[in-house]
Amino acid sequence: MRVLFITPYVPSQIRVRPYQLLRGLAERGHAVTLLCPAGSNDADALAALRPYCERIVSAPLSRAAVLANCLRALPSALPFQAAYCRTPALLELVRRTAAAGGYDVIHVEHLRGAELGLAAMVADAPPMVFDAVDCISLLFERALRRSPSLAARAMALLDLQRTRRYEASYGAHFPTTLVTSPEDRWALETLRDGGGGARTGAITVLANGVDLAYFAPQDRPRASATLVFTGKMSYHANQAAALFLAQQIMPLVWRERPDVRLQLVGAGPPPSLLALAADTRIEVTGWVADLRPYLAQATLAVCALRYGVGIQNKVLEAMAMGAPLVASRQAAVALDALDGHELILAERPDEFARAILALLDDPARRAALGTRGRQYVERQHDWARAIATLEDAYAAALHVQRGR
């Protein structure tokens, strides 16, 4: 197929879902045209995509333009996320590219790209598959209840109702919508059916995979008492998880094992996280070029996520590296992994501490847990499975359009 692949950011190893889907499509023989905004710092990322793209079409999108888009949306019904890319230049580029024709399907990524998808609905446009990724209004609901960040709660409160209404309308615009988890599908279906949204359009789960060759166990000994939590630390849900781990779980661990170290690994930690490093047992790395050395040497990976949506790449990556994992139910809700066999689930600080301390004292169980976690992602989260699901979604969208 010839695919027009529209994203609101440049796909990369950070924006891993569109990157792996685009790459997988190309490796399966599909001809992909990527259309996305790009900034002055995106040249290397775009160059890395060229082997997988027949063509790359981009227009600039500065932070100032994003801010202006959001300010214009403030008095309207348009969510800030949907306003993100809504510049005249990008909208016109999408219309012109779609109108030129020659595509079998148009793929649009995320709520931030939804307005670009609507702009691509020109006369005689091919069928469109919209990858919502997550239900953003569900994330806002949870942030309102559980985020320790006043800014995150204020943003969620400001945009929640508008986002609910917008997400309820997906079925009216897009014949096929993709999400990463059954929970997100349920949330979007509930919005659609309860909020007056059109009951047309399929909502299909396309779970994230993990690059099993890149995130592979390494033949090196693990540390004896080092815990690691990875993730983009500029993201409010990761900040909440890191604070919960450092301030409520670790004191219980240190009561029994004062030698245990904690590494918080990921870009953009705010002052509240940087301040944690005043305790010499906590390392806050900031951005790192490669997560794998941290996951390879850690005694345990811990993901104490308090709230979130979708599937957690950080969980898949840790399991793929063979790191024994202790996670909250929210962190693992999108997985079919077995508690006590492929990972350990915990919720309260005392539950986390007990699980961590028990594993620190049991090297054989740690090794078995890491091995079975790796086997789980090999079975369930190879990107090849996701690409096959995506091809099926494209074929179904084509079938629906031809039947009209």
C-alpha positions, 0 to 999 in steps of 0.5 A, a space after each residue: 500500500 501507499 500510506 500517507 503517515 501524518 504525525 504531530 511530531 517527528 517519529 524517533 526512538 523517543 516517539 517510539 510508537 510511530 517510529 516503529 510502525 513506520 519502520 515496520 510498514 516500510 520493511 513489509 514493503 509499503 511505500 510511506 510518505 511521512 508528513 510532520 512538523 519539524 524544528 531546527 533540532 530535528 535534522 538528525 531524527 529526520 535523516 534517520 527516517 529517510 531509509 524507511 520513507 519514500 518521501 518526507 514532507 514537513 513544515 516548521 512548528 515552533 514553541 511560540 506557534 504552539 503557544 499561540 495555537 493554545 491561546 487561540 483555543 482558550 475561548 473555544 471548544 477546541 482542546 489544547 492538545 487538538 490545537 497543538 499543530 493547528 497552524 495555517 502552514 501545516 493545515 495547508 501542507 496537509 490539504 495539498 499533499 492529500 489532494 495530490 492523491 496517490 495514496 491507499 490509506 491515510 494514517 494520523 497519529 494522536 489527538 495532537 494530530 487530529 486536526 491535521 487528519 480532518 484537514 486531509 479529508 479532501 475530495 476523493 480522499 482514501 480511507 483514514 485510520 486514526 491512531 488515538 494512542 491513548 484516551 487523553 481525557 481519561 489521563 486528565 481525570 486521573 491527573 485531577 485525582 492523583 497528581 501532586 503537581 498543581 500545574 498538572 491538575 490545573 491543566 487537566 481541569 481546564 481541558 478535561 470537558 473539551 477533551 471529552 467532547 472532542 474524543 466522543 466525536 472520533 467515530 463521526 470523523 474516523 472510520 477506524 480508531 486505534 488505541 494501545 490498550 483495552 482500557 483506552 478502548 473502553 474509555 473512548 467507547 464510553 465517551 462515544 456512547 454516553 456523550 452523544 458521539 456517533 456510534 460508527 467507526 471501529 475502535 481497535 487495540 493495537 498494543 505497543 511492542 518493544 524492540 527485542 533486538 535493541 532491548 536485549 538482556 546483556 551478559 553482565 552481572 547485575 548490581 546487588 542493591 540498585 533500583 531503577 525507574 526510567 521514563 521522561 521525567 518532564 511528564 507529570 505522571 512519571 514525576 508523581 511516580 518518582 516522588 512516590 517511590 523516593 519519598 514513601 517507598 524507599 524509606 521503608 526499604 532503607 529501614 531494612 536495607 540502608 545500602 540500597 541505591 535508587 536511580 531515576 533515569 530520564 530527561 527533564 526532571 523538575 526541581 522537585 525531582 532534582 532535589 531528591 539527589 540531596 540524599 546520596 543514595 538517590 541518583 537523578 540522571 536527567 537525559 541519557 543517550 542510552 537507557 540500556 546500561 541502567 536497565 542492564 545493571 539494575 538489581 530491580 526495575 520499579 515502576 510505581 505509577 500512580 496514574 496514567 493511560 495506555 501501555 507503558 513502554 518503560 515497563 516493556 523495555 525493562 522486561 525486555 532487558 530481563 530486569 526483574 520488575 516490581 510495578 503498580 497495577 496501573 503500570 501493568 494494566 494493559 499487559 497480560 503478564 502474570 503477577 508473581 510469575 513474570 512481574 510482581 504487582 504492588 500498590 501501597 508503599 508497604 507492599 512495594 517495600 515488602 516485594 523489593 526487600 524479598 527480591 533483594 534477598 532472593 537472587 534465584 527468584 530475581 533471575 527467574 522473574 527476569 527471564 520469564 518477563 523477557 519471555 513474556 514480551 517476546 510472546 506478546 509484544 514483538 512489533 511484528 504483531 503490531 504491524 500485522 494488526 495495523 495492516 488488518 486495520 488498513 485493509 478493513 478501512 479500505 473494505 468499508 470505503 469500497 462498500 459505500 
